[in-house]
Amino acid sequence: MAKKKQGTAIVVGAGIVGVSTAYALQTAGFQVTLVDRVGPCAGTSYGNAGAIVDGCTPNAMPGFWKSVPSMLLDPAGPLSIRWSYLPKILPWMIRFMQESRPERVEHNAGALKNLTGAAVADWGRLMKSAGLQHMIEDVGWLKVYETDEGFQATESVRELMTRHDSKYQVLTADDIRDLEPHLNPIFKHGIFHNKSRFLPNPEKVVHGIADAFKHLGGEIVIADISSIREEEDGIAAIGSSGTIKADKLVLCTGAWSKNLAGQFGANVPLDTERGYHLMLPVMAEKGLSRPVLHGEKSFVLTPMERGVRLTSQVEFAGLEMGPDFTRIRKMLPLAKKMLPALNTEEQDAWLGYRPSLPDSIPVIGPSPNNPNVIFAFGHQHFGMTLGPTTARLVRDIMIGKEPTIPLWPYRANRFG
Ligand SMILES: Cc1cc2nc3c(=O)[nH]c(=O)nc-3n(C[C@H](O)[C@H](O)[C@H](O)COP(=O)(O)OP(=O)(O)OC[C@H]3O[C@@H](n4cnc5c(N)ncnc54)[C@H](O)[C@@H]3O)c2cc1C
């Protein structure tokens, strides 16, 4: 590896967090090798809803646990668990419950908002710099509610967003119709995040950033990294294509980060909240203009370039078990009711792995054991949003610049 002004770096994992980081480091004067076991966008960054959200709501909210039994029992509900995985996920769940205490919720919301509040500007800078401005849309992010009760249940979330300056507008049925005239007019209430952005083709965006990185002289290597080792003169990543060495290494392996992070002193309770998508045919007319969440049923319809994407579900089943598309397929009639012109003929089905920590906050910062190994994983439901912001923070750490956001809430050893 040729030495550049800032030295050499390995970035492991080429999802949105990894490609954004590799691009930021190469731009800052590092000679970067981006390593992925499959290639860019092979993981969770492939199939998400593409929303860049100025949000701050952690998943563990006060009283959340009360709705868990009914969600689990509803066969078309958004939450499921493979019962054989329960013993494994139980400690994570207990920790998650602890994070729903009001003081923890305030802390977690503040830490999230510090990141998401910077995301739209960071996306703008990255897309401009990489020449990809045409791949991001300024259309906002809409949540719609059929019932007064469904909307009223969001009161604590709206109060939290207001306290943390996360911008939104409350919409009436008429406002919703103005924004999305082809939705079934059954929706009485809406919440509109007009500052949010939308990527109609997340996969193309990740590949576009990876191409821009290569154009700057960065290298992409296909290798499954099994261990990371400290050497006298830097860090070595050992994997299926041999040993790669550099001055520094950034770990961006999403839901697969636990074991590699553990090799550098971090015992992080990382697990996965699995999520699904179904691709439906492109709608030439009577479709949507932005991602729209059905508030009561917790699924999203998104007008992607390649068709309408139905995304939903949090499934606790770890990284090894195969997909079960039963629940998301049960949502098709609900989606059809929401958008009557929708063609529900399934084109493609996908399972993704949100990398999630119980406090809903990612890990960003140096490993406890070695300042030359930097962690950047655990972005749960906000990873697409937070890729470029995370990359900027990692770059600042690596060039010795004071990050604009205090990093202590994201430290790896916060779990004790
Ligand atoms: C259904 C669904 C909808 C979503 N919608 C949104 C949304 O609208 N907005 C939003 O902000 N977020 C959304 N998300 C979350 C978001 O997609 C993820 O948080 C994000 O993609 C995580 O990115 P990442 O780069 O950390 O991980 P990934 O994209 O999973 O990338 C990790 C990479 O690491 C590689 N890797 C793993 N282990 C190794 C190894 N040992 N050696 C080499 N390579 C390795 C993998 O091949 C992979 O390419 C959604 C998620 C799901 C499931």
The ligand as a MOL file (V3000), in Angstrom:
LIG
                    3D

  0  0  0     0  0            999 V3000
M  V30 BEGIN CTAB
M  V30 COUNTS 53 58 0 0 0
M  V30 BEGIN ATOM
M  V30 1 C -36.4100 -3.0780 6.1680 0
M  V30 2 C -35.4020 -1.9970 6.5380 0
M  V30 3 C -35.6920 -0.6630 6.2450 0
M  V30 4 C -34.7900 0.3500 6.5980 0
M  V30 5 N -35.0600 1.6520 6.2560 0
M  V30 6 C -34.1850 2.6360 6.5890 0
M  V30 7 C -34.4370 3.9880 6.2130 0
M  V30 8 O -35.4140 4.3020 5.5470 0
M  V30 9 N -33.5530 4.9420 6.6190 0
M  V30 10 C -32.4340 4.6320 7.3530 0
M  V30 11 O -31.6890 5.5430 7.7170 0
M  V30 12 N -32.1340 3.3520 7.6700 0
M  V30 13 C -32.9790 2.3480 7.3060 0
M  V30 14 N -32.7080 1.0480 7.6380 0
M  V30 15 C -31.4870 0.7490 8.4060 0
M  V30 16 C -30.2590 0.7580 7.5100 0
M  V30 17 O -30.5090 0.0550 6.3040 0
M  V30 18 C -29.0390 0.1360 8.2200 0
M  V30 19 O -28.8990 0.7260 9.5050 0
M  V30 20 C -27.7640 0.3960 7.4290 0
M  V30 21 O -27.9070 -0.0860 6.1260 0
M  V30 22 C -26.5470 -0.2270 8.1070 0
M  V30 23 O -25.4350 0.0840 7.2940 0
M  V30 24 P -24.0050 -0.5120 7.5910 0
M  V30 25 O -23.0870 0.0420 6.5670 0
M  V30 26 O -23.6730 -0.3210 9.0290 0
M  V30 27 O -24.1890 -2.1020 7.4180 0
M  V30 28 P -24.4000 -3.0040 6.1190 0
M  V30 29 O -25.0560 -2.2710 5.0220 0
M  V30 30 O -25.0400 -4.2580 6.6000 0
M  V30 31 O -22.9150 -3.3000 5.6450 0
M  V30 32 C -22.0450 -4.1420 6.3590 0
M  V30 33 C -21.0880 -4.7470 5.3530 0
M  V30 34 O -20.0740 -5.4590 6.0610 0
M  V30 35 C -19.7300 -6.6180 5.3160 0
M  V30 36 N -19.1280 -7.5460 6.2550 0
M  V30 37 C -19.6900 -8.0560 7.3760 0
M  V30 38 N -18.8110 -8.8410 8.0170 0
M  V30 39 C -17.6590 -8.8410 7.2940 0
M  V30 40 C -16.3830 -9.4570 7.4410 0
M  V30 41 N -16.1240 -10.2540 8.4940 0
M  V30 42 N -15.4310 -9.2390 6.4960 0
M  V30 43 C -15.6980 -8.4290 5.4290 0
M  V30 44 N -16.8900 -7.8130 5.2490 0
M  V30 45 C -17.8620 -8.0120 6.1610 0
M  V30 46 C -21.0510 -7.0920 4.7190 0
M  V30 47 O -20.8420 -7.8800 3.5580 0
M  V30 48 C -21.7410 -5.7570 4.4050 0
M  V30 49 O -21.5190 -5.3500 3.0630 0
M  V30 50 C -33.5850 0.0130 7.2800 0
M  V30 51 C -33.2860 -1.3320 7.5300 0
M  V30 52 C -34.1730 -2.3320 7.1650 0
M  V30 53 C -33.8340 -3.7650 7.4350 0
M  V30 END ATOM
M  V30 BEGIN BOND
M  V30 1 1 1 2
M  V30 2 1 2 3
M  V30 3 2 2 52
M  V30 4 2 3 4
M  V30 5 1 4 5
M  V30 6 1 4 50
M  V30 7 2 5 6
M  V30 8 1 6 7
M  V30 9 1 6 13
M  V30 10 2 7 8
M  V30 11 1 7 9
M  V30 12 1 9 10
M  V30 13 2 10 11
M  V30 14 1 10 12
M  V30 15 2 12 13
M  V30 16 1 13 14
M  V30 17 1 14 15
M  V30 18 1 14 50
M  V30 19 1 15 16
M  V30 20 1 16 17
M  V30 21 1 16 18
M  V30 22 1 18 19
M  V30 23 1 18 20
M  V30 24 1 20 21
M  V30 25 1 20 22
M  V30 26 1 22 23
M  V30 27 1 23 24
M  V30 28 2 24 25
M  V30 29 1 24 26
M  V30 30 1 24 27
M  V30 31 1 27 28
M  V30 32 2 28 29
M  V30 33 1 28 30
M  V30 34 1 28 31
M  V30 35 1 31 32
M  V30 36 1 32 33
M  V30 37 1 33 34
M  V30 38 1 33 48
M  V30 39 1 34 35
M  V30 40 1 35 36
M  V30 41 1 35 46
M  V30 42 1 36 37
M  V30 43 1 36 45
M  V30 44 2 37 38
M  V30 45 1 38 39
M  V30 46 1 39 40
M  V30 47 2 39 45
M  V30 48 1 40 41
M  V30 49 2 40 42
M  V30 50 1 42 43
M  V30 51 2 43 44
M  V30 52 1 44 45
M  V30 53 1 46 47
M  V30 54 1 46 48
M  V30 55 1 48 49
M  V30 56 2 50 51
M  V30 57 1 51 52
M  V30 58 1 52 53
M  V30 END BOND
M  V30 END CTAB
M  END
